[in-house]
């Protein structure tokens, strides 16, 4: 209902402005087009140009039914603006709207253009196997919150710096291990039992290699594959005798009339799986997807994150970072003088000091986006969940959403709980 109310409100504002613009022989404000397309995004920043645009708009009478007016009032109050003016509330609604495309949005657009065809081709080739197997993430869903703790293992550099895999093996963690794809083999080689591995990348070369290993075949890990994974990854998993459970990542609001997410879920329905595959938030990266699954599907009460750096250790040159070329390509297209792109890329990197771990790191626009998506997942929890950032480095820090602890401390909390001592606190 909240999404629907926002949509209706935005369309009302847009129609009034568009009619006025057309009457004056002007083009409709691009601002409102962005507003409508972007209203699902988390609101973070009120930009001066957005606010000024709102103030300069012509004041046009708008006739509403009592029912619609009261809906607006209710929504305004829910946002904490019950005692403030309508203009103040409207400015709050558009505070994350930018008149120019952000670096992150440019990168996302480039990614869709370059990889969209591959994703759809992968989906089309995988669908017959998905429908025939009938196995999906929903089959693994827990009906209620479980107290068994879970650790999600990302591939950030801190995991090697702090020897987290060795610590997991040494302490014989008595919980569930959920690995991102590239961490599966390293964990198994350390003697750590992996319960689930998550993969959301459609690349046909390096992703299959994460599964094509004798030690993987000897494990009983359950593989959680996105529908758009490379068919080659699927074939390797089948060759190794692994159990595959399919899922889909949310592309939009599945309740919307023309939702692509819902359409794809419909395509996966079969006699074996009449409801189709489950759709989960992805956050654009494997780690955030694994977190969403651990919370919403497995329903773990206590979850620790390791290897979730979302950044680079201090001193790593920007040119040597993972997404430098993608950022450079996006900026080069939007800057009139291409020779300035390099300096613009460097200026987009930000320094981060972690106040708990006392470490320094740098982050780029891509990791900034990943971090924001992970925070959004935690901000929209529908059930109790304690999340612990045990990365011991990186750029994740938000005291209202999670605690920052060392992995050793997290494992000690588990051991205390097993001894009947009160371990978990918020």
SVG drawing of the C-alpha trace seen along z (x, -y; Angstrom):
<svg xmlns="http://www.w3.org/2000/svg" viewBox="-14 -30 64 67">
<polyline fill="none" stroke="black" stroke-width="0.4" points="0.0,0.0 2.8,-2.4 4.4,-1.9 1.0,-2.4 0.3,-5.6 3.7,-7.0 3.1,-6.2 -0.3,-7.9 1.1,-10.9 4.0,-11.3 1.7,-10.9 -0.6,-13.6 2.2,-16.1 3.6,-15.1 0.4,-15.5 -0.2,-19.0 3.3,-20.2 3.2,-18.6 -0.1,-20.2 1.2,-23.6 4.4,-23.2 2.6,-22.1 0.2,-25.0 3.1,-27.4 4.7,-25.7 7.6,-24.3 9.0,-20.8 7.8,-19.0 10.4,-19.1 12.8,-16.1 12.9,-16.4 9.5,-14.7 10.3,-12.0 13.3,-11.1 11.1,-11.5 8.6,-8.9 11.3,-6.4 13.3,-6.9 10.8,-6.9 11.7,-3.4 15.3,-4.5 16.3,-5.1 16.4,-8.8 19.7,-10.1 20.6,-13.6 18.6,-16.7 20.4,-18.5 20.2,-22.3 19.2,-22.3 16.4,-19.8 15.1,-22.0 15.4,-25.2 13.5,-23.6 10.7,-22.7 10.5,-26.2 10.4,-27.9 7.6,-25.7 4.3,-27.5 1.7,-27.0 -1.2,-25.3 -4.5,-24.4 -5.0,-20.7 -8.5,-19.2 -8.5,-16.0 -11.3,-13.8 -11.5,-13.6 -10.3,-10.0 -7.2,-10.9 -6.5,-13.9 -6.7,-11.8 -4.3,-9.2 -1.8,-12.0 -2.2,-13.2 -1.6,-9.7 1.5,-9.2 2.8,-12.6 2.4,-11.7 4.0,-8.3 7.1,-10.1 7.3,-12.3 6.0,-15.4 2.5,-15.5 3.1,-18.9 5.0,-20.5 3.9,-22.1 3.1,-20.3 6.1,-22.0 8.5,-20.7 7.1,-17.2 7.4,-17.4 11.0,-18.6 11.7,-15.6 10.2,-13.2 12.6,-14.5 15.7,-14.9 17.5,-12.0 16.5,-13.1 19.4,-14.4 19.1,-16.5 22.2,-14.8 22.9,-11.1 25.2,-10.0 28.3,-7.9 26.6,-4.9 23.6,-5.3 25.9,-5.7 27.7,-2.5 24.4,-0.6 23.2,-1.8 26.4,-0.7 26.2,2.7 22.6,3.2 23.5,2.3 26.6,4.5 25.3,7.5 21.5,7.4 21.5,9.6 23.7,12.2 21.5,12.3 18.4,12.9 20.1,15.5 21.3,17.3 17.7,17.2 16.2,18.6 18.7,21.5 18.3,22.3 14.5,22.2 13.8,25.7 16.2,27.1 14.7,24.9 11.1,26.1 12.2,29.7 14.0,29.8 11.3,28.0 13.9,27.2 14.2,23.6 15.1,21.5 11.6,21.8 12.2,25.5 14.8,24.5 12.8,21.8 12.4,22.0 8.8,21.6 10.0,19.7 13.0,17.9 15.9,20.2 18.4,19.6 21.3,21.4 23.8,18.7 25.1,18.2 28.3,16.7 28.2,15.3 31.7,15.4 32.5,12.7 35.8,12.4 37.1,9.1 40.9,8.7 40.3,8.6 39.5,12.3 43.1,13.1 44.6,10.4 43.0,11.6 43.2,15.4 39.5,15.8 39.2,19.1 41.9,20.6 40.0,19.3 36.8,20.8 38.5,24.2 40.3,24.0 37.2,23.0 34.9,25.6 32.0,23.2 28.8,24.9 26.4,23.0 25.6,22.5 28.2,21.3 26.9,19.4 29.7,18.7 29.8,16.4 30.9,18.4 34.5,17.5 35.0,18.5 33.6,22.0 36.9,23.8 39.1,21.8 36.7,22.7 36.6,26.4 40.4,26.5 40.6,25.2 38.3,28.0 35.4,25.7 32.0,27.3 30.0,25.1 26.2,25.4 25.2,23.1 27.0,21.2 25.4,18.3 26.1,17.2 24.5,14.3 27.0,13.6 26.3,14.7 29.9,14.8 30.7,17.9 34.4,18.3 35.6,17.5 32.3,18.3 32.1,22.0 35.7,22.4 34.6,21.7 32.7,25.0 34.8,27.2 37.0,28.8 37.3,32.3 36.9,31.0 33.5,29.5 32.3,32.8 33.2,34.4 31.1,31.9 27.3,31.8 27.0,28.1 23.7,26.8 24.2,24.4 21.9,21.4 22.0,20.2 20.3,17.1 18.2,17.8 20.6,15.7 23.7,17.7 25.8,19.0 24.6,22.3 28.2,23.4 28.1,22.9 24.9,25.0 26.6,27.7 29.7,27.8 27.5,28.1 25.5,30.9 28.8,32.7 30.0,32.4 26.7,33.9 25.8,30.7 22.2,29.9 21.1,26.7 18.3,24.5 17.2,21.7 16.1,18.2 15.5,14.9 16.7,11.4 14.1,8.6 14.4,6.2 11.4,4.0 8.4,4.1 6.7,7.5 3.3,6.0 3.5,3.5 1.2,4.2 4.0,4.5 6.6,6.1 9.4,7.9 10.2,9.7 6.7,11.2 6.7,12.1 9.9,14.1 8.6,15.9 5.5,16.9 7.8,18.3 9.4,20.7 6.1,22.2 5.6,25.9 3.8,29.0 6.7,29.6 6.9,26.0 3.5,24.4 4.5,21.1 7.6,20.6 11.0,19.6 11.4,17.2 12.6,13.7 14.9,12.0 16.7,8.6 20.2,8.7 21.8,5.4 23.8,5.9 26.4,8.2 26.7,11.8 27.3,10.9 24.2,8.7 22.1,11.3 23.4,14.0 22.4,11.7 18.9,11.2 18.5,15.0 19.8,15.6 17.3,13.2 14.2,13.6 14.5,17.3 16.5,19.1 15.3,16.8 18.5,16.8 18.3,14.7 22.0,14.1 24.3,13.5 27.9,12.5 29.5,11.1 33.2,11.6 35.0,10.5 32.5,7.7 35.0,5.0 33.1,3.1 36.4,1.2 40.1,1.5 42.9,1.4 44.7,-1.8 47.5,-2.3 46.0,-0.4 46.3,-2.6 43.0,-3.5 44.2,-2.1 44.6,1.3 41.1,1.5 38.3,3.8 36.0,1.2 38.4,-1.5 37.8,-0.7 34.0,-0.7 34.0,-4.0 36.4,-5.5 34.2,-4.3 31.1,-5.8 32.8,-9.2 34.4,-9.4 31.0,-9.4 29.6,-12.2 32.6,-14.6 33.0,-17.0 36.8,-16.8 37.7,-13.1 41.2,-14.0 39.7,-15.0 38.1,-11.6 41.1,-10.2 41.2,-13.0 37.4,-12.7 37.7,-9.0 40.3,-9.6 38.2,-12.3 35.3,-9.8 37.3,-7.6 36.6,-8.3 38.7,-7.7 37.1,-5.8 38.3,-5.4 36.6,-2.6 35.9,-3.9 35.6,-0.4 38.3,1.6 40.6,-1.4 41.4,-0.6 41.6,-2.8 40.2,-2.0 39.1,-3.6 35.8,-3.1 34.6,-3.8 31.1,-4.6 30.4,-1.0 31.2,0.1 29.3,-2.9 26.3,-1.6 26.7,1.9 27.0,0.6 23.9,-1.5 22.0,1.5 23.1,3.6 22.0,0.9 18.6,0.7 18.1,4.5 18.7,4.1 16.6,0.9 13.6,2.8 13.7,5.9 10.3,7.5 11.5,9.7 13.9,9.6 17.6,10.2 20.9,9.4 23.6,8.7 27.3,8.5 30.0,7.1 33.0,9.2 35.0,8.1 37.6,6.3 38.2,3.7 36.5,2.3 33.8,-0.4 30.7,1.1 29.7,-1.0 26.2,-1.8 25.5,-1.4 21.8,-1.5 21.8,1.5 24.5,3.8 27.3,4.3 30.9,4.4 32.9,7.1 35.9,9.3 35.3,12.8 36.9,14.2 34.4,12.3 31.5,13.5 32.6,17.1 33.0,16.6 29.4,15.3 28.3,18.6 30.3,20.7 28.9,18.8 25.4,19.3 26.0,23.1 27.0,23.1 23.7,21.6 25.1,18.1 23.3,15.0 25.3,14.1 23.1,12.2 22.4,8.5 21.5,5.6"/>
</svg>
